[in-house]
């Protein structure tokens, strides 16, 4: 069941133009019989972060922490970091 769910998520993201290095890593891990669910969660957050970075708006200036884009990136990075720390 999980393998089909992961495959569907990967296919959907590719269909939406979400191709990135982290997606390839996520797919490879998801196909393993002894997959690491914690690693998959971190990789999925990385997929989201990389895709958000690809969609950086033109009006965003690096260092503008109040911009919605910067807040989104910071949120994902913080969530990913917190998850990694919790798993240690």
C-alpha positions as YAML, in Angstrom:
chain: A
units: angstrom
residues:
- id: 1
  name: UNK
  ca: [0.00, 0.00, 0.00]
- id: 2
  name: UNK
  ca: [2.66, 2.52, 1.00]
- id: 3
  name: UNK
  ca: [4.71, 1.88, -2.14]
- id: 4
  name: UNK
  ca: [1.68, 2.67, -4.31]
- id: 5
  name: UNK
  ca: [0.96, 5.81, -2.29]
- id: 6
  name: UNK
  ca: [4.55, 7.00, -2.62]
- id: 7
  name: UNK
  ca: [4.59, 6.22, -6.35]
- id: 8
  name: UNK
  ca: [1.37, 8.20, -6.81]
- id: 9
  name: UNK
  ca: [2.81, 11.18, -4.95]
- id: 10
  name: UNK
  ca: [5.98, 11.11, -7.08]
- id: 11
  name: UNK
  ca: [3.98, 10.80, -10.31]
- id: 12
  name: UNK
  ca: [1.70, 13.68, -9.32]
- id: 13
  name: UNK
  ca: [4.61, 15.95, -8.46]
- id: 14
  name: UNK
  ca: [6.38, 15.14, -11.73]
- id: 15
  name: UNK
  ca: [3.16, 15.85, -13.61]
- id: 16
  name: UNK
  ca: [3.03, 19.27, -11.91]
- id: 17
  name: UNK
  ca: [6.64, 20.05, -12.86]
- id: 18
  name: UNK
  ca: [8.11, 19.26, -9.45]
- id: 19
  name: UNK
  ca: [11.17, 17.44, -10.76]
- id: 20
  name: UNK
  ca: [14.18, 17.94, -8.47]
- id: 21
  name: UNK
  ca: [17.13, 16.04, -6.99]
- id: 22
  name: UNK
  ca: [15.31, 15.41, -3.71]
- id: 23
  name: UNK
  ca: [12.37, 13.85, -5.56]
- id: 24
  name: UNK
  ca: [14.73, 11.34, -7.18]
- id: 25
  name: UNK
  ca: [16.18, 10.51, -3.75]
- id: 26
  name: UNK
  ca: [12.67, 10.20, -2.27]
- id: 27
  name: UNK
  ca: [11.59, 7.84, -5.04]
- id: 28
  name: UNK
  ca: [14.69, 5.66, -4.68]
- id: 29
  name: UNK
  ca: [14.21, 5.37, -0.90]
- id: 30
  name: UNK
  ca: [10.47, 4.70, -1.26]
- id: 31
  name: UNK
  ca: [11.12, 1.72, -3.53]
- id: 32
  name: UNK
  ca: [13.39, -0.05, -1.04]
- id: 33
  name: UNK
  ca: [11.87, -2.99, 0.80]
- id: 34
  name: UNK
  ca: [13.57, -1.77, 4.00]
- id: 35
  name: UNK
  ca: [12.78, 1.91, 3.44]
- id: 36
  name: UNK
  ca: [13.40, 4.36, 6.25]
- id: 37
  name: UNK
  ca: [10.15, 6.23, 6.92]
- id: 38
  name: UNK
  ca: [11.96, 8.96, 8.85]
- id: 39
  name: UNK
  ca: [14.32, 9.56, 5.94]
- id: 40
  name: UNK
  ca: [11.33, 9.64, 3.59]
- id: 41
  name: UNK
  ca: [9.69, 12.36, 5.70]
- id: 42
  name: UNK
  ca: [12.84, 14.50, 5.58]
- id: 43
  name: UNK
  ca: [13.28, 13.91, 1.85]
- id: 44
  name: UNK
  ca: [9.65, 14.88, 1.20]
- id: 45
  name: UNK
  ca: [10.17, 18.16, 3.10]
- id: 46
  name: UNK
  ca: [13.30, 18.71, 1.01]
- id: 47
  name: UNK
  ca: [11.26, 18.12, -2.16]
- id: 48
  name: UNK
  ca: [8.80, 20.79, -1.01]
- id: 49
  name: UNK
  ca: [11.62, 23.20, -0.14]
- id: 50
  name: UNK
  ca: [13.41, 22.71, -3.48]
- id: 51
  name: UNK
  ca: [10.18, 23.24, -5.38]
- id: 52
  name: UNK
  ca: [9.39, 26.36, -3.40]
- id: 53
  name: UNK
  ca: [12.87, 27.70, -4.19]
- id: 54
  name: UNK
  ca: [12.25, 27.10, -7.92]
- id: 55
  name: UNK
  ca: [9.13, 29.28, -7.71]
- id: 56
  name: UNK
  ca: [10.85, 32.24, -6.07]
- id: 57
  name: UNK
  ca: [8.83, 35.34, -7.00]
- id: 58
  name: UNK
  ca: [10.46, 38.14, -8.98]
- id: 59
  name: UNK
  ca: [9.67, 40.72, -6.31]
- id: 60
  name: UNK
  ca: [11.59, 38.80, -3.64]
- id: 61
  name: UNK
  ca: [14.91, 40.32, -2.61]
- id: 62
  name: UNK
  ca: [17.32, 38.08, -0.66]
- id: 63
  name: UNK
  ca: [17.28, 39.08, 2.99]
- id: 64
  name: UNK
  ca: [13.64, 40.28, 2.96]
- id: 65
  name: UNK
  ca: [12.50, 38.10, 5.88]
- id: 66
  name: UNK
  ca: [9.01, 39.66, 5.88]
- id: 67
  name: UNK
  ca: [8.23, 38.48, 2.34]
- id: 68
  name: UNK
  ca: [5.77, 35.57, 2.20]
- id: 69
  name: UNK
  ca: [8.26, 33.56, 0.13]
- id: 70
  name: UNK
  ca: [10.98, 33.94, 2.79]
- id: 71
  name: UNK
  ca: [8.54, 32.98, 5.53]
- id: 72
  name: UNK
  ca: [7.53, 29.84, 3.60]
- id: 73
  name: UNK
  ca: [11.13, 28.79, 3.05]
- id: 74
  name: UNK
  ca: [11.98, 29.48, 6.70]
- id: 75
  name: UNK
  ca: [8.96, 27.47, 7.86]
- id: 76
  name: UNK
  ca: [9.88, 24.43, 5.76]
- id: 77
  name: UNK
  ca: [13.53, 24.62, 6.75]
- id: 78
  name: UNK
  ca: [12.61, 24.90, 10.42]
- id: 79
  name: UNK
  ca: [10.14, 22.01, 10.23]
- id: 80
  name: UNK
  ca: [12.69, 19.84, 8.46]
- id: 81
  name: UNK
  ca: [15.41, 20.72, 10.96]
- id: 82
  name: UNK
  ca: [13.11, 20.07, 13.92]
- id: 83
  name: UNK
  ca: [12.13, 16.69, 12.50]
- id: 84
  name: UNK
  ca: [15.75, 15.70, 11.97]
- id: 85
  name: UNK
  ca: [16.65, 16.71, 15.54]
- id: 86
  name: UNK
  ca: [13.67, 14.80, 16.96]
- id: 87
  name: UNK
  ca: [14.78, 11.64, 15.16]
- id: 88
  name: UNK
  ca: [18.31, 11.72, 16.66]
...
